[in-house]
Amino acid sequence: MAEQTTAYWHQKLRALQVAVIVPTYNNDKTLADVLNHVRAYAPDIIVINDGSTDHTAEILKDYPDFQIITHPRNKGKGTALKNGLRLAREKGFRYAITLDSDGQHFASDIPVFITEIESTPDALLVGARNLEAENMPGKNTFANKFSNFWYKLETGIKLQDTQSGYRLYPVQRMGNMKYYTSKYEFELEAIVFAAWKGIPVRNIGIHVYYPPEGERVSHFRPLRDFTRISILNTFLVLIAFLWIWPRNFFRQFTWSNIKKFFNEHILHSKESNSKMTLAVMLGVFMGIVPIWGYQMLVTLVLSRLLKLNTVIAIVAANISIPPMIPFILYGSYLTGCLVLGRPTTLNFTDVSFDNIRTVLEQYLIGSVLFAAICSVVIGLIFGGILAICRKGHTS
């Protein structure tokens, strides 16, 4: 590469306050080549030697101008990235580009990130690999599609690649975010938390190289690491349904947004009054039945299967937002007591198995009936409002 081009990109990255982070663990065969190519574009490079037991330490001696973080023992890619991102933020960098040291990423794609971040400042950019690339492991394609599905469920954002390690993090905007994982699952956790914080998360196309299987070096342990990622997704989905989605709903709960929603999705909707009423009834029912954490998911699936208005159904399912939960619980329990002919008083001093089973039985039976009653009552009220507001509309 011409010296003038290197000088140009060095100046560009310095002006935008961009550092490049390279975590490495036992990649001594490719590390020097990766660092040499990165140095042609980036003047500020942070390398995290995550407890390597090969010749990595000796190789890094040839780069005295780099910032080196050394872990005495291997702590996992997530910890390596967290330490690198923390150092970049503390040193005042606005952005940090991360790429792997195994040679699969091309330093020549750094300008792609720079060009994109100039047009979308403070976004989090994830390099989207060509999953049809030569020698791409089949398990990678499946794992990525699986991860993409869960990411959309957790954030509402559709990405074509959520597992690529070639990324640009807006470290200053992300601030001192707290993370809970230390291995490969950190990269999923980071983009989910960023989306929840309101940071735009986007894909940009990158090149990727996968060496033949006999030459490939990977520290990903399919069973153990995939299990960790699956457990993380379970918790993230629960948090999304119990907190993030209701929180976002309330944030949009302004008079102007209510008016806009009513005009677009109800008053001027092309759907019939009866189908919109059924969508509300479905949402209310699913919001009350005791499937905590999965109301939104089940409502989404059923509204699609029944060809009802998904937006209206999801909004109606938010009847289970935190302020309403005590009323829903009491209404469900009271209904169960009345149906079973049992007293409505609760004995908090009796913690026996039989008493707990009785209370749960009353609640579970009552919750389904209470959900049905509320669904019908709210459906009748909503249907009446539609009949008044949309006179002449086909029902």
N, C-alpha and C positions, 0 to 999 in steps of 0.2 A: 504494500500500500504506500502511496506517495506520502512523503512527510507532511506536505501541505494539507492533505486530507486528514491525516491524524491530528494535526494542529487545529484544524477547523472543528473536528468533533470534540476535542478536548475543551476548546473554548466554549462550544455549545453546551456541553454537559456542565461545565463550571457555571455558566450563566444561569442555567436552569436549576442548579444545585442538586445534581444527580450523582449518587454513588452507585457502584456496582458491587453486589455481594455474591461471593462464590463459596457455598458450603462444600466441604469435601471430606470424604471418608474412604480411605484405601483406593484411591483412583490415581496412583502414581504414574500409570502408563499414559494417561490423557491429560493430567493436570497442567503440566508445563505448556502444552500446546494451547489449551483453553485460555490460560492466563495471558499468553503472548498475544493471542487474537483479541482478547478483551482490552488489553493495554493499548491496542491501536485505536480504540474508540474512547476509552474512559481514563481520565487522569486520577480518579479517586476510587480505589479498589479495596474492599474488605474481604479477607479470606478467613473462613472459620475452619480450622483443622480439628475435626470432631473426633479426637482420640485415634487417629490413624496409626496403624502398626506397620505400615510399609515404609517407603522412602519419601513420603510426603514432607516430613520435617526438613530433610536435606534439600528437597526441591525448593521449598519456600525460602531458604537462605539466599537464593538468587534474586529475590524480590524485596530488597530492603526498604523500598519506597512504598510498599503496600502496608496496610494496617492488618496485622495478623492476630487473630484470636485463637488460642490453643486450649482445647479441652484435654485434660490429662487422660480421660477415658471417654469412650463413646457415649454420648448423651441422647442421640437421636437427631434426625434432621430438623424436627420442629424446634428443639432447643437451640440448635445452631442458627437457624433462621431468626428466632426471637432475639438472640444475642446480637446478631448482625444488624437487625433492624433497629434495635435499641441504641446501638452505638451510632448508627447513621443519624438517628433523630437527635441524639445528644450532641453530635458534632455540627448540627444545624442544617443538615441536608433536607431538602424538601421531598425528594423522591429517592427510592432505592430500587434498582433493578436486580432481580435475583436470577441466577441461572446455574444449572448443575455442572459439575466438573467431569462428568463421564463422557463428554464429547458429543452428546446428542443435540445440544443447542449450538446455534451459529451466532458468534459475536456480531456478524454482519447484519443481524436483525435488530441490533440496538438502535440504529437510526429509525426503524419502524416505530419503536416505542416513543422515541423523542418526538417524531412528527405528530404522532397521535396525541401525546400529552399536551402539546402546544395548542391543539384545537379543543381538547377537553381537559382543562387543568384540574388537578386533584382527584382524578378518577383512579380506580384500581384496574389495571390492565392485565389480563391473563392471556398468554400466548396460546392461540388455538392451533393445535397440530393437525396435520393431514393424517387422519386415522387410516387412510388407505396406503400410507407410505410403505415402501419396500422394507421387509423384515419387521414390520410392526407386529408385536406379539398379539395374538388373538385375545388373550386375557385382558390386555390393556384396553381394547376396544369395548369389551363387555363392561369392564369396571368403570370406564368413563361414562358410558351411557347410563349405567346404574347411578353413578354419582350425580350426573346432570339431572336425572329425575328427582332425586332427593333435594338437590339444591333449589330447583324450581318450587318444590313443595314448601321448602323452608323460607324462601325469600320472595317468590313470585317472579323471579328473574330467570329468563331462559338463556342458557349458555350452551355452546357446542363443545366446550372443553373446560372442565372444572379441575382437572388433575395436573395440568401442565405446571412444571416448576419454573418456567420462564415467565417472569411477571415484573410489573412495575407497581410498587406500593407507594402511596402518598403518605409517607411516614409522619409528617407533621400534622396532617389532617386526622390521621388515625389516632394520634396522640398516645397516651399511656394506657392503651386498651389492655385489659387483663385477659390472658388466655390460659387454658386449662390442660392442653395436650402438649406432648413433647416429641412425638414421632411423626410419621407421614401425614397423620390426620390433621396436623396443625394447618396445612395449606387449605383444607376444607374449612376448618374453623375460622381462619382469618378472613376468607371471602364472605362467609355467612355473617360474621360479626360486623364486617365493613358495610354490608348491605343493610343490616339492621340499624346501623348508625346513620344511614342516609347517604353513604358514599357510593357514587355510581360505579358499578362493576361491569366491565365490558371485555369482550374477546377481540383480539387482533390476530391476523394470520401470521404464522411464523413457519420457518423451515425446521425440519427435524431429521436426524440421521439415526437409524438403528442398525448397529453392526450385526453381522450374522450371529446366529445363536451361540456358536462356539466361542465367539470373541466378546460376547456381551457380559458386562459386569453390573449386577444389580444387587442392592442390599434390601430390596423389598421382599418381605416374607409373606407370601400370599395368604396363608391361613391366619397367622397371628395379626398381621397388619390389616387385613380385610375385616377381621372380627372387630378390631379396635375402631375402624372407620364406621362399621355398622352400628356399634354401640353409640358412637358419637352422634350419628344421624338420628337414632332413636330419641336421644335427649334433645337434640336441636328441633325435631319435629314437635315434640311435646311443648317446648318453650315457645315455638312459633304459634301453635294453636292456643295455648293458654295465656300467653302474654303479648307477643309481637303483633299478631293480627288484631286482637282487640285494641291494643294501644294505637295501632295505625288507624283503626276505625274511628276511635275517639278523636285523634288528631285531625281527621277530616270532617268531624262532626260540627261544622259551622253552618250558620244560616244560609250563606251563599251556596255551600256545597249541597245542603239539603234541598234547596230550591232547584239547583242544577240537576241533582239526581232525580227529583220528582218530575221535572220537565222532560228529561231525556229518557228515563227508563220506565216511567209510568204514564204521564199525561199524554206524551206524543209517541208512545210505544206502538209498534205495529201488532203486538200480541193482543189476544182477546182478554177481556176482563176475567174470564173464568180461569185461563191458564196462568195469569199473574196471581190470582187468588190462590190457586193450587201451589204455586211456587212459594208464596208466603206461608201457607199451611205446612208445607214440607219443611221449610227452614225452621219454623217455630217448633215443630215436633222434634226434629233432630237436635235442636239447640237445648232441649230439656231432657231428653232421654239420657240415661246414665252411661254415656260412652265418652267420658271426659277426655279431652285431648284429641279426639277424632271426629268431633261434630262437623267441622268444616270439610274434612276430607270425605266423609260419608255423604254429606249434603252435596258436595261437588259431583261425586260419582252418580248419586241417585238423580240429581237434576238433569245430568246429561243423558242418563238412561231413559228417563221419563220425558225428555225433550221439553223441559220447563226452563224458565228464565233463571240461569245460574246466578247472575248478579243479585237479583231480588231474593233468591233462596239463601244465598250466603249472608246477605244483610239481615234477613229475618233470623238466621241461626245465631246471630250475635245477641240474641235475647239472653244468652248465658254469660254475658259480660260480668266481671266481678261484682258490681253493685247489685246485680239481680240475683246472684247465686244464693244468698240466704233465703230470699223469698221462694226461689225455685225448690230449694231443699225442704223448706218447711211445708210448702204446698204439696210436694210429692209425698212427704211423710204423713201429712194430715189426710190426704186422699187414701193412702194405703190403710191407715187406721180405720177410716169410715167404711171402706169397702170390706175389710176383714172383720169389722165389728169389734175392734180392740180399743182400749183407752189411748188417748193422745198424749198422756203425760210420759215424760222420759225419766227413767231412774238412773241418774248418773253415778250412783253409788254401787250399782250392780254391774260389774264388768265380767260376768260369767259368759261362757261361750253361748249358752242358750239365749241369754238376753241380747247379746250382740247379733246372733242369728235372727232373732225375732225382729229386731229393729231394722236390720238390712232387708229382711223379707218384706216388711211393711213399706220401706222406702222404694225398693225395686219395683214392686207391684204398683205402688202408688205413682211412681215417676212416669211409667208408661201411660197410665190412665190420665194423669195430670197433663202430660204432654199432648195427649189426644184432645182433652177438653180445651186446653189453651189454644191448640191449633184450630179447632172449630170456631171458638169464640172470636179469636183474632181474625180468622179468615172471613167470618160473617161481617165483622166491623170493616175490614179492609175492602171486602166486596161491595159493601154499602157505599163507602167513600168513592170507590171507582165508578159506581153507577151514577153518582151525583156529578162527579168531576168530568166523566167521559160519556156524557149523554149521547146516545146515538151510535156508540161503538158496539160492534158485534160482540156478543158474549158467548 
